[in-house]
Amino acid sequence: MILFVWDFHGVLEKDNEKAVMTISNTVLKNAGFKKCFSNEDNEKFLGLKWYEYFENLLPHLSKDECLKLQSDCLEYSKSNPHLIAGHIKAGDYAIEVLDKISKSGNEQIIISNTRQPDLLYFLDTIGVRKYFDDDKIIGTNAHQTFALKIDALQSYLQGKKFNKIVVIGDSESDLKLGRAVGAVTYFYKHPHRQHESTTNADHIIKDLRDVLSELK
């Protein structure tokens, strides 16, 4: 039995960052800031926690001030769910890959820094929730609680045995997660955008279908 561990943002989904920029800039404007995120900023900060976006854009602010902006963004997004629903989509080939892994009889879970209710909403929105049992959808809410994905994965692994663990993500933190449990790591670099790169992954891919090689 193989366990596939998926990151969500930037891997199984695409275009959520467009909603993030819209919401962030609205909150900044409402708070009286003149500076806002550009498309280049949004691309550069992809994969960071939301408050870290503000730390990079406005380095003179304290962490508490950045956390307050993040909290305002989360509240605004909850009050305006159409902003995210209007942008977020399943990633290229994500549904095909999840479906084939599901039919193979292997196991797959998703661990995201997102809040659990938001993660469930996102999965429903892009039509992939059916590929994950409820106990295999793990939102750590790391943006607010600073919980670690590795703790969530190690907790999930307790009492379970797998022949292999495969971790698929788009950041160094995902690769670190994989290495901590002796997993095969896949770094997904979206083919249509500039993004963080790495030399630390077992595999660097631009097509999620490459993950299916683990089934052979």
Backbone hydrogen bonds in HBPLUS format (Angstrom, degrees):
<---DONOR---> <-ACCEPTOR-->    atom                        ^
c    i                          cat <-CA-CA->   ^        H-A-AA   ^      H-
h    n   atom  resd res      DA  || num        DHA   H-A  angle D-A-AA Bond
n    s   type  num  typ     dist DA aas  dist angle  dist       angle   num
A0163-ASN N   A0001-MET O   2.82 MM 162  5.46 145.1  1.94 147.7 158.1     1
A0107-GLU N   A0002-ILE O   3.00 MM 105  6.19 157.3  2.06 168.1 173.0     2
A0003-LEU N   A0164-LYS O   2.93 MM 161  6.36 163.0  1.96 156.5 161.0     3
A0166-VAL N   A0003-LEU O   2.78 MM 163  6.11 164.1  1.80 165.3 167.4     4
A0004-PHE N   A0107-GLU O   2.79 MM 103  6.18 163.3  1.82 150.6 155.3     5
A0109-ILE N   A0004-PHE O   2.86 MM 105  6.34 155.4  1.92 165.3 173.6     6
A0005-VAL N   A0166-VAL O   2.67 MM 161  5.97 167.2  1.69 168.2 171.2     7
A0168-ILE N   A0005-VAL O   2.90 MM 163  6.21 165.6  1.92 169.4 169.9     8
A0006-TRP N   A0109-ILE O   2.85 MM 103  6.14 172.1  1.86 153.2 155.9     9
A0111-ILE N   A0006-TRP O   2.98 MM 105  6.29 158.8  2.03 168.8 173.4    10
A0007-ASP N   A0168-ILE O   2.98 MM 161  6.22 139.5  2.14 168.7 177.8    11
A0011-VAL N   A0008-PHE O   3.04 MM   3  5.43 162.4  2.07 131.0 133.0    12
A0012-LEU N   A0008-PHE O   2.98 MM   4  5.08 133.9  2.20 130.3 144.0    13
A0013-GLU N   A0008-PHE O   3.36 MM   5  6.28 145.2  2.49 157.1 149.3    14
A0091-GLY N   A0012-LEU O   2.70 MM  79  4.87 166.5  1.72 121.8 119.8    15
A0014-LYS N   A0089-LYS O   2.88 MM  75  5.42 148.7  1.98 145.6 150.6    16
A0089-LYS N   A0014-LYS O   3.03 MM  75  5.42 150.8  2.12 156.3 162.8    17
A0018-LYS N   A0015-ASP O   3.12 MM   3  5.53 150.6  2.21 108.3 116.2    18
A0019-ALA N   A0016-ASN O   2.98 MM   3  5.33 122.3  2.32 105.6 119.3    19
A0020-VAL N   A0016-ASN O   3.01 MM   4  6.37 154.9  2.07 149.7 157.7    20
A0021-MET N   A0017-GLU O   3.04 MM   4  6.22 154.6  2.11 141.3 146.0    21
A0022-THR N   A0018-LYS O   3.17 MM   4  6.41 162.3  2.20 144.0 148.6    22
A0023-ILE N   A0019-ALA O   2.90 MM   4  6.08 170.7  1.91 158.7 160.7    23
A0024-SER N   A0020-VAL O   2.87 MM   4  5.91 163.9  1.89 148.2 153.6    24
A0025-ASN N   A0021-MET O   2.96 MM   4  6.01 167.2  1.97 150.6 154.0    25
A0026-THR N   A0022-THR O   3.10 MM   4  6.23 149.2  2.20 141.6 150.0    26
A0027-VAL N   A0023-ILE O   2.98 MM   4  6.22 162.8  2.02 154.0 158.2    27
A0028-LEU N   A0024-SER O   2.90 MM   4  6.13 158.6  1.94 150.3 156.7    28
A0029-LYS N   A0025-ASN O   3.00 MM   4  6.09 160.3  2.04 141.3 146.4    29
A0030-ASN N   A0026-THR O   2.92 MM   4  6.15 160.0  1.96 149.4 155.1    30
A0031-ALA N   A0027-VAL O   2.96 MM   4  6.11 136.7  2.15 141.3 152.8    31
A0031-ALA N   A0028-LEU O   3.18 MM   3  5.10 127.6  2.47  91.9 105.7    32
A0033-PHE N   A0028-LEU O   2.94 MM   5  5.27 156.8  1.99 157.9 150.9    33
A0032-GLY N   A0029-LYS O   3.07 MM   3  5.17 158.1  2.12 104.0 110.7    34
A0042-ASN N   A0038-SER O   2.97 MM   4  6.23 165.5  1.99 153.9 157.5    35
A0043-GLU N   A0039-ASN O   3.02 MM   4  6.22 149.2  2.12 142.4 150.1    36
A0044-LYS N   A0040-GLU O   2.95 MM   4  6.13 159.8  1.99 148.0 153.7    37
A0045-PHE N   A0041-ASP O   2.89 MM   4  6.04 154.2  1.95 158.9 164.6    38
A0046-LEU N   A0043-GLU O   3.41 MM   3  5.34 159.2  2.46  99.5 105.4    39
A0048-LEU N   A0045-PHE O   3.01 MM   3  5.78 163.2  2.04 148.6 150.0    40
A0052-GLU N   A0049-LYS O   2.90 MM   3  5.26 131.0  2.15 106.7 120.9    41
A0053-TYR N   A0050-TRP O   3.01 MM   3  5.30 138.1  2.19 104.4 116.0    42
A0055-GLU N   A0051-TYR O   3.05 MM   4  6.41 147.5  2.16 140.5 150.3    43
A0056-ASN N   A0052-GLU O   3.06 MM   4  6.18 149.9  2.15 141.8 147.8    44
A0057-LEU N   A0053-TYR O   2.95 MM   4  6.22 155.4  2.01 148.1 155.7    45
A0058-LEU N   A0054-PHE O   2.80 MM   4  5.60 162.8  1.83 147.3 152.4    46
A0061-LEU N   A0058-LEU O   3.01 MM   3  5.86 170.4  2.01 130.0 133.2    47
A0066-CYS N   A0062-SER O   3.05 MM   4  6.40 153.2  2.13 147.9 155.4    48
A0067-LEU N   A0063-LYS O   2.82 MM   4  6.09 152.8  1.89 152.1 160.4    49
A0068-LYS N   A0064-ASP O   2.93 MM   4  6.17 143.7  2.07 138.9 148.7    50
A0069-LEU N   A0065-GLU O   3.07 MM   4  6.40 153.3  2.15 142.7 149.0    51
A0070-GLN N   A0066-CYS O   2.93 MM   4  6.22 155.1  1.99 145.3 152.6    52
A0071-SER N   A0067-LEU O   2.87 MM   4  6.12 158.4  1.92 146.5 152.1    53
A0072-ASP N   A0068-LYS O   2.94 MM   4  6.21 154.1  2.01 147.1 154.1    54
A0073-CYS N   A0069-LEU O   2.92 MM   4  6.21 149.5  2.02 145.2 153.8    55
A0073-CYS N   A0070-GLN O   3.05 MM   3  4.99 115.4  2.49  92.7 108.7    56
A0074-LEU N   A0070-GLN O   2.91 MM   4  6.26 157.0  1.96 154.2 160.3    57
A0075-GLU N   A0071-SER O   2.99 MM   4  6.23 158.3  2.04 148.3 154.0    58
A0076-TYR N   A0072-ASP O   2.88 MM   4  6.04 156.8  1.93 144.7 151.7    59
A0077-SER N   A0073-CYS O   2.84 MM   4  6.02 157.9  1.89 150.4 156.4    60
A0078-LYS N   A0074-LEU O   3.00 MM   4  6.18 150.2  2.09 141.7 149.6    61
A0079-SER N   A0075-GLU O   3.05 MM   4  6.29 147.0  2.16 143.0 151.7    62
A0080-ASN N   A0076-TYR O   2.97 MM   4  6.12 122.0  2.31 137.3 152.7    63
A0083-LEU N   A0080-ASN O   3.02 MM   3  5.89 159.7  2.06 126.0 130.7    64
A0085-ALA N   A0081-PRO O   3.03 MM   4  6.26 177.7  2.03 158.8 159.5    65
A0086-GLY N   A0082-HIS O   2.85 MM   4  5.68 140.1  2.01 136.3 144.7    66
A0087-HIS N   A0084-ILE O   2.93 MM   3  5.38 157.5  1.98 114.3 121.7    67
A0088-ILE N   A0084-ILE O   2.91 MM   4  5.90 168.9  1.92 175.3 179.0    68
A0094-ALA N   A0091-GLY O   3.01 MM   3  5.18 166.8  2.03 124.1 126.2    69
A0097-VAL N   A0093-TYR O   2.99 MM   4  6.16 164.2  2.01 156.8 160.6    70
A0098-LEU N   A0094-ALA O   2.90 MM   4  6.06 172.2  1.91 158.6 160.9    71
A0099-ASP N   A0095-ILE O   2.95 MM   4  5.95 157.0  2.00 146.8 153.4    72
A0100-LYS N   A0096-GLU O   3.09 MM   4  6.30 156.3  2.14 144.9 150.6    73
A0101-ILE N   A0097-VAL O   3.03 MM   4  6.26 161.5  2.07 154.0 158.9    74
A0102-SER N   A0098-LEU O   2.94 MM   4  6.04 158.1  1.99 145.1 151.7    75
A0103-LYS N   A0099-ASP O   2.98 MM   4  6.19 158.0  2.03 146.7 152.2    76
A0104-SER N   A0100-LYS O   3.03 MM   4  6.11 125.8  2.34 134.5 148.1    77
A0104-SER N   A0101-ILE O   3.13 MM   3  5.01 135.8  2.33  93.6 106.3    78
A0105-GLY N   A0102-SER O   3.35 MM   3  5.79 161.3  2.39 108.3 113.6    79
A0110-ILE N   A0136-LYS O   2.88 MM  26  6.25 161.6  1.92 164.8 170.2    80
A0138-ILE N   A0110-ILE O   2.91 MM  28  6.06 165.3  1.93 162.8 167.2    81
A0112-SER N   A0138-ILE O   2.94 MM  26  6.37 161.8  1.98 164.2 169.6    82
A0140-THR N   A0112-SER O   2.87 MM  28  6.22 168.5  1.88 170.7 170.0    83
A0142-ALA N   A0113-ASN O   2.88 MM  29  4.79 123.1  2.21 117.3 134.0    84
A0141-ASN N   A0114-THR O   3.11 MM  27  4.84 153.9  2.18 114.5 111.5    85
A0119-LEU N   A0115-ARG O   2.88 MM   4  6.10 158.6  1.92 159.2 166.4    86
A0120-LEU N   A0116-GLN O   3.01 MM   4  6.24 164.0  2.03 158.5 161.5    87
A0121-TYR N   A0117-PRO O   3.07 MM   4  6.26 156.5  2.13 141.8 148.4    88
A0122-PHE N   A0118-ASP O   2.85 MM   4  6.12 159.4  1.89 153.2 158.6    89
A0123-LEU N   A0119-LEU O   2.94 MM   4  6.16 164.1  1.96 153.6 157.5    90
A0124-ASP N   A0120-LEU O   3.00 MM   4  6.22 157.3  2.05 147.7 153.8    91
A0125-THR N   A0121-TYR O   2.88 MM   4  6.07 157.9  1.93 148.6 155.5    92
A0126-ILE N   A0122-PHE O   3.03 MM   4  6.34 155.1  2.10 155.0 159.3    93
A0128-VAL N   A0123-LEU O   3.04 MM   5  5.40 158.1  2.09 153.3 155.1    94
A0127-GLY N   A0124-ASP O   3.17 MM   3  5.03 150.0  2.27  97.7 106.7    95
A0131-TYR N   A0128-VAL O   3.09 MM   3  5.81 167.1  2.10 122.2 126.2    96
A0132-PHE N   A0129-ARG O   3.04 MM   3  5.65 169.2  2.05 125.3 126.7    97
A0136-LYS N   A0133-ASP O   2.86 MM   3  5.25 156.5  1.91 115.3 123.0    98
A0137-ILE N   A0134-ASP O   3.28 MM   3  5.48 163.3  2.31 111.8 112.0    99
A0144-GLN N   A0141-ASN O   3.13 MM   3  5.90 149.3  2.23 119.5 125.9   100
A0145-THR N   A0141-ASN O   2.93 MM   4  5.98 171.5  1.94 161.6 163.4   101
A0146-PHE N   A0142-ALA O   2.99 MM   4  4.22 139.8  2.16 107.7 115.2   102
A0152-ALA N   A0148-LEU O   3.35 MM   4  6.76 154.5  2.42 144.0 150.5   103
A0153-LEU N   A0149-LYS O   2.89 MM   4  6.21 157.4  1.94 153.9 160.1   104
A0154-GLN N   A0150-ILE O   2.88 MM   4  6.03 170.5  1.89 153.6 156.3   105
A0155-SER N   A0151-ASP O   2.99 MM   4  6.05 151.2  2.08 140.7 148.6   106
A0156-TYR N   A0152-ALA O   3.02 MM   4  6.22 152.3  2.09 140.9 148.5   107
A0157-LEU N   A0153-LEU O   2.93 MM   4  6.19 148.6  2.03 150.5 159.5   108
A0158-GLN N   A0155-SER O   3.36 MM   3  5.47 149.7  2.46 100.0 108.2   109
A0160-LYS N   A0157-LEU O   2.96 MM   3  5.28 161.7  1.99 138.2 136.1   110
A0184-VAL N   A0165-ILE O   2.86 MM  19  6.29 157.1  1.91 160.8 160.9   111
A0167-VAL N   A0184-VAL O   2.91 MM  17  6.24 160.6  1.95 159.9 166.3   112
A0186-TYR N   A0167-VAL O   2.85 MM  19  6.14 157.7  1.90 168.2 171.4   113
A0169-GLY N   A0186-TYR O   3.08 MM  17  6.45 164.8  2.11 172.1 172.6   114
A0188-TYR N   A0169-GLY O   2.75 MM  19  5.84 168.8  1.76 156.4 159.9   115
A0174-ASP N   A0171-SER O   3.13 MM   3  5.33 128.8  2.41  99.3 111.7   116
A0175-LEU N   A0171-SER O   3.27 MM   4  6.70 151.8  2.36 143.7 151.2   117
A0176-LYS N   A0172-GLU O   2.87 MM   4  6.16 154.5  1.94 151.3 158.6   118
A0177-LEU N   A0173-SER O   2.99 MM   4  6.15 150.1  2.08 138.5 146.4   119
A0178-GLY N   A0174-ASP O   3.01 MM   4  6.34 155.0  2.07 144.5 150.5   120
A0179-ARG N   A0175-LEU O   2.91 MM   4  6.20 163.6  1.94 153.6 157.4   121
A0180-ALA N   A0176-LYS O   3.05 MM   4  6.17 148.3  2.15 144.9 152.8   122
A0181-VAL N   A0178-GLY O   3.16 MM   3  5.60 147.7  2.26 108.4 116.9   123
A0183-ALA N   A0178-GLY O   2.86 MM   5  4.83 168.4  1.88 146.1 142.1   124
A0182-GLY N   A0179-ARG O   3.22 MM   3  4.95 167.8  2.24 101.4 104.7   125
A0203-HIS N   A0185-THR O   3.02 MM  18  6.33 139.0  2.19 153.0 164.3   126
A0187-PHE N   A0203-HIS O   2.80 MM  16  6.18 167.9  1.81 162.4 165.2   127
A0205-ILE N   A0187-PHE O   2.92 MM  18  6.17 162.0  1.96 153.5 159.2   128
A0189-LYS N   A0205-ILE O   2.86 MM  16  6.06 173.9  1.87 177.0 176.1   129
A0210-ASP N   A0207-ASP O   2.98 MM   3  5.86 167.0  1.99 125.8 129.8   130
A0211-VAL N   A0208-LEU O   3.03 MM   3  5.73 158.1  2.08 118.5 124.1   131
A0212-LEU N   A0209-ARG O   3.07 MM   3  5.53 149.3  2.17 109.9 118.1   132
A0213-SER N   A0210-ASP O   3.19 MM   3  5.82 167.7  2.21 115.0 118.8   133
A0214-GLU N   A0211-VAL O   3.09 MM   3  6.06 170.6  2.10 126.6 129.1   134
A0215-LEU N   A0212-LEU O   3.00 MM   3  5.51 161.8  2.03 114.4 120.3   135
A0216-LYS N   A0213-SER O   3.24 MM   3  5.56 161.9  2.27 108.9 114.3   136
